[in-house]
Amino acid sequence: MKIVIIGAGSVAFTPALLSGFSADPRYHGATIGLVDTDPEVLSLVTRFAHRITDELGLNWKIEDSTDRRDVLPGSDIVTASVGVGKLDAWVLDVGIPYKHGYIQPVGDTSGPGGLGRALRHIPVLVGIGKDMEELCPQGILYNFTNPLTVLTQAVNKLTNTKCVGLCIGPDLTWNHLCRVIGVEKSRTSAVLGGINHCHWMLDFKLDGQDAFPVFSAALDELNGNPSEMEKFRTRYEIKRPQEPNGDQPLCTALYRTLGYYPGPGDGHVAEFFPQLIHSTIKDLDVFQGEAIEHVKQTYPILTRKMEDIASGKSPIETESFAREMAWEHTQLLDILVAQFDDLGQIQYVNVPNRGYIPNLPEDVVVEVPARVDAKGIHPIPTGNLPESILPYLQHKVSSLNLIIEAAMEGSRRKAAQALINDPYTSDISEAVKTTNELIDVELKYLPRFN
């Protein structure tokens, strides 16, 4: 088996993924390919990988290069967790639009930040797909890079490489509802569907019964009205404590009004409903750019930890490191195990729509459940989205192909058109100014726009 990690310098992804591989005997003797355009971070993660395989006797063959074409031949599994421009470009994605009045807590999916990130990454992901057509046509590309929907759609639209987008957002949303109620997840079942970073809990059951009334009562309890929840607590023998900070104000307001709960949290959902930010979010100074601030605080610590392990200063505690960074990589590991062992497990994936959500367009990448077994990944139709939430998703997906064209053609005009059609925009001239300013300051990452 050959696994290639493109964007291997990602401290949020690669160390934990390698740790997960090290704990599973299925990967003994595997070929691990590491690719990053930054030689310094590539050297770090390569030394980290060599220490793991040497000390644990895993017999990995490790290939590394700043050129993916050196490593891709014969690959079975390819992951992409790339960051063109790294944190510097992300700061621009969020900071430049803020001067024009755009509030973005994350800035990696929708709005001007999502657009800037898409323009940088679409040509790169399409290039990976094209290289895989030639060098490993049997391989599957698992994309973790944001904006995940439009990147995954671009690869599937413009190449013959099968590309699956992975994000643990649906599990985070499901976990959140269980914590708010105070029940073990194993007692519940759920169906979620939509698009990445704006999926919806369409069905939710507790012990086989509709759990939405229980969830509503739990939200009431968080807001000082415990009477109804006390009844449910007795009926369902709920003994665990509630999540004390479970009331995401925007997601809760949408649930109360539209009848379905969105996820995975206010930070992402707000960028699909920017017109509601000021009326639902209290502390905008904290909300603006909150994801970047989190990264600035946590990533240096994790980088130092990886450096200490790679250099031999710290003992290898791969399992604890994997738990610490339990994130998207765990989903990939679960999918691969489900295929190896023919488990038929349900996982959430982002794939081109083939009637899985009939009232969204064909070929648009949607986030849906899938059964995973030895024959592969089999998406499960969720049915039509409810009319109360459909217009928001239809609006968003309608401009994805325009964004792809703008990125591949280097078209400022099409990029501006995409932002004008985004729900963030209420002023055409400001949208055009923001688009052009973003492109100008990020031009070194956007060769097609030169």
N, C-alpha and C positions, 0 to 999 in steps of 0.2 A: 504494500500500500504506500502511495506517495501523497503527502499532504503539503500544500504550499500555502504559506501565510504571506499575503501581500499587504504591506503596511505593518511589517513585523515589529517596528519600533513602537507600536502602540502599547504604552504601559497599562492601559485600561483593558487590554485584551490578550496580548500574546503570552505574558508570563502565566496567567491563570489557565489559558488553553493548554499550554505545554504541561503545566502541573496536572491538569485533568488527564492528558494523554499518559503521563508517567504513572498514574494510579491504576491504569487499566491494562492488563496483560495483552489485550488485543493489539496494542500498538507497539509491542516489543518487536524490534527489527524493522520498524517503519522508516521510510525516507521522509525527512522533514526539510522542506525548502523554506528559507527565510529571505524575504525581499523587502528592502527599504531603500529609498533614494538617498537617505542620509547615512553616509558611511560610519559615522560615529555611533549612532543609535543601533545600526545594524551590527556593529562589532559587539556592542553591549549584549544584545539579545542572543547573538550567536555564542558568546562565551557562557551566558546563562544556560542555553540549551546544552552545550557541551558538558557543563558541570553536572547537569541533571542526568544525562545519559551515562556519563562515566561513573558517577558515584552510585547510581541505582542499577547499573548493569542492564540498561535497556537496549543496547545494541542499535541505537538509532544511527542512520546515515544522515548527516546534516550537510545540506548544500546552502550556500548563502551568496547573494549577489545584489548589487544595486540595479541590475538589469533583469527584469522578470523573465525575459526570453531565455536567459541562461538556465533558469530553474524550472520553468513550466513543462518541458517535454516529459510526457508520460504521466502527468499528474492525474490522480483520481479525484481529489478534493482540493479546491482552491478557495481560500477565504480572502475577502477584501475588507480591510478596516483602515482605509487610507485617510490622510488629512492633508490635502494640498494647502500649503501655506501655514499649516499647524495652527497654534494658538494665536499667532499674530493676525492671520487672516480672519479667524473667527471673531477676534476683538473688533476688527473693522466691520464685519458683517453686522455686528450689534451696535457699535458705536456711531458709525456714519449715519445710519437711518435714525438713530435717537436724536440727532441734531435736527432732523426734519419732523420730529414728533412721533416716531414709531416706537412703541413700547414692546420690547422682545425679551421675555425671560430666558429663552434658550437660543433662538435665532438659527436653527439648523434644519428647519423643515418647511415652514410656510413663511409668508411675508417677504420683506426684502432680504433678510438674513438667509432664509431658505433659498431664495433666488441666487444670491451671490455664491452660496456654497454649491448649488446645482451647476452654475456656469463653470466653476473650477473643476468639478468632479465628473461630470457626464463624459467629457472626452476621454478621461483616464479610464473610467469603468468600461466604456465601449472599446477602448484600446485593449484592455485585458480580455474582453470577450472575443475580439478579433484574433488576438494571439492564441487564445485557447482553441479556437476553430482550427488553427494550423498545427499547434504543438501538442495538444491533448484533447482532441475532439470528443472523447468519451467522458471528460471531466465535468463536474458540476461546480458552478461558481456560487458560493454562499456569500451574499453581500450583507455586510454590517454597517456600511458607510451611509451617512445621512447627507441629503434627504433621501431616505431609503426608497420611497415609492417611485419617484421619478428616475432615480438611478437604475433601479431594478427594471423599470419599464423600458428605459433606453437600451439596456443590454439585450433584453428579449426582443425588442423591436428592430434593432439595427444589426444584430449578430445572430448566428445560429447556436450560440452557447446557451445552455439552460442555466438560468440565473434565478436563485431563490433568495428572497430577502428575509432575514431573521431579526426579530426584535422580541424581547421578553415583555413588552408593554402589556399584552393581554393578560399574562400571568400576574403582572404587578397590579392591574386593575382588579382582577379576581381576588388576589390576596388582600387587597385594600378593603373590599366589601366584607370579606370574612372577618378581618380585624375590627372593622367598625361594629359589626354585630357581636363579635366575640365568640366565634365558632371555629372549629377545626375545618380546614378546607376539604378534608376527606368526606365531610358530611354534606357537601354541596356539589352541585353540577352547574355548568354554565355554558352558554353559547355566546360568543362575541364575534362581531364582524364589522367591516368598514374599511378604512384605509389606515396606514401606519400613523401613529400618534394622534389619530382621531377615530378610534374604534368605539363600539358601543356594546354594552352588556344587553343583549337581546333577550336572553332567557336566563333565569337564575333561580335555582331551587335549593331548599334546605330540607333534608330528609324526604326528598321527593315532592315537596310542596312548594308553591310559589313563595320565594323568599323576598320579593320586592316589598311587601307590606312590613316584613320584619326589618328590612334595611331602612325603610322610611321611619319606622318607630325608633330605630337606633339613632338615626340622625336627629330626630326630635329630642331624644334623651341627651345627646351632646349639646343641644341648645336649651337645656333646662326643663324639658317636659318628659319625665320618665314614665308616666303612667301606662302608656300603651306598651312600651318595651318591657315593663315588669310582667305583663300578662304573657308576652311571647317568651320571656326568660323562663317562666314556669312551664309553659306548654312544651317548649323544645329542650328543657333542662340545660339551659345555657349557663355555664359556670365560669367561663373565662372572662377576664376583664375586657372592656372595650378598648379600642385604640383611642387614646385621649385627644389626639390631634387629627381626627379622621374627617373633619368637615372641610373638604376642599371647596371653597365658596363658589367658584365658577362652575365646576363640575356638578356640585349639588344643585345650584340654581337651574342648570340645564336639565338635570334629572327631574326636579320638581315640576318643571314646565313642560318638557318634551316627553317625559314618561320613560326614558331610557338613560342609563348612566354611561357617560363617556369616559375615556381614559387615554393615556395613563397618568392623569394628574393635571392640575391647573397649568403648570409650566408649559406643557405641550399643547393642551387643548385650547388655551387662550390664544394661541397663534392661528387657530382656525376661526375664532370668534373675537377678533380684536376690538370690535365695536362694543363689546360687553366688558372689557377690562376695567374701565374707569368706574363702572357701576357695581362691580363685584369684588375687586381687589382693593384692600385698604392701604397697604404699604407699598406704593409703586416704586419707591426708591430701592427697596430690597428686591422687589419682583424683577425690575429691569436688570437683565444680565446675570440673574442668579446662578445659572448653570456655569457660566465662565468663572464666577467667584468660587464656586465649589471646586472646579478643576484646579484653579490656582492654589487652593489650600491643600488638596489631597494628592495631586499627582507628584509633586516633588518628594513627598514622603515615600510613595510607592517606588519612585525611580531610585531613590537612595537604597531602598530595601533590595531592589533587583541588582543594583551595583554591588552591594555587600555580598549577595549570594554569588554573583558571577565571579567576583574576585576571590572568593573563599573566606571572606571575613566572617560571614554568618553561616550557620548550619543550614542545610537544605530542609525546609519544612514545606514541601510543595503542597501538601493537602491543606495546611492552614492558609497558605498564600492563595490557593484556589478558592477557599471559603471566603476569604477577605474580599476577593474580587469576583464573587459569584454574580455573574452578569450574563451578557448574551452568549458567552462561550458555553455555558451550561446547557443551553438549548441545542447547540450543535452537537455536543457530546451525547445528549439524550437521543437526538435524531439518528446519529450513527449507530448507537447501541440498538435502537429499535429496528434498524435495518439489518444489522448483523444477526440479531437474535429473533427476527421475524415476530416482533411483539405486537404489532398492530396498535401502538400507542397513538394518542391524539396530541398533536403539537400544532402551534399556530405558525403560519407561514405567510409570506407575501409573494403572490404569484399572479400572472396574467389572468384576468377574469375570463373564464370559459363557462359562463352561466352560473357561477357560484353565487353571485349576487345579481339576479336577473335585471334589476332596475338600475344598475350601473353599467356603463358601456363595456362592450367586449374588449379584451386586451388591456384595459386599464389594470394596473396592479392593485389587488385588493388583499386585505388581511383577513384570513379565514382559517378555521380549523382544518386539519388534515390528518388522515390516518397514515401512519408510517410503518411499513413492514418490509420484508425482504425484497419485494418488487419495487419499492420506492416510496415516493410521497404522493398521496392521493387526496387532493383537496375535497372537502365536504361542503356541498351547497348549504348556505344559511337561509336561502329564500330571499324574497324582496325585503329591502330595508323599509322600516315604517315611514309613512309619509311625513311624520313630524320631524324626522331628521334627514330625510333624503335630499332636500334642496341644498343643504350645506355641503354635502359630499359631492353632489353633482357639479356644483359650482367649482369646487376645488379641482376635481379631476379633469374638467373641461379644458384647462389651460396647460396640462402636463406636456402634451405634444408640442405646444408652442415653446415651452421652456427648453425641451430637447432640441428643437430646431435652432433656437437662439444660441445655445451652447455649441452645437456642432458647426453652425455657420458663422459664428462670431458676430451675430447681428444685434447691435444695440437697440435697433427699432423693435425687434421681436421681444427682446428682454424687457424693454419698457412696456410693451403691450401686455406682457404677462403680469407685471406688477400692477398696471392699471386695472387689470381684471381680478386682482387679489382683493379679498375683503378688507385688508388693511387700508386700502387706498380710498381717500375721500377728496383728493385734490390731484388732478391730472398733472399739473405742472410740477408739483412736489414729487410725484412718482417718477417723472422723467428725470428731474434733477438728481434724485436719490440713486436711480439706476446708473446714470452716467458717472456720478461721483464714486459709487462703489466700483465700477469697472475701472475708472481712472486710477484709483488708489491700489487696486489689486491687479493692475495690468501685467505685472511680472509673473503672475500665476495664470494669466489668461492669454496664451500666445495666439489663439485664434482671433482675438479682438485687436491685435496690433495692425 
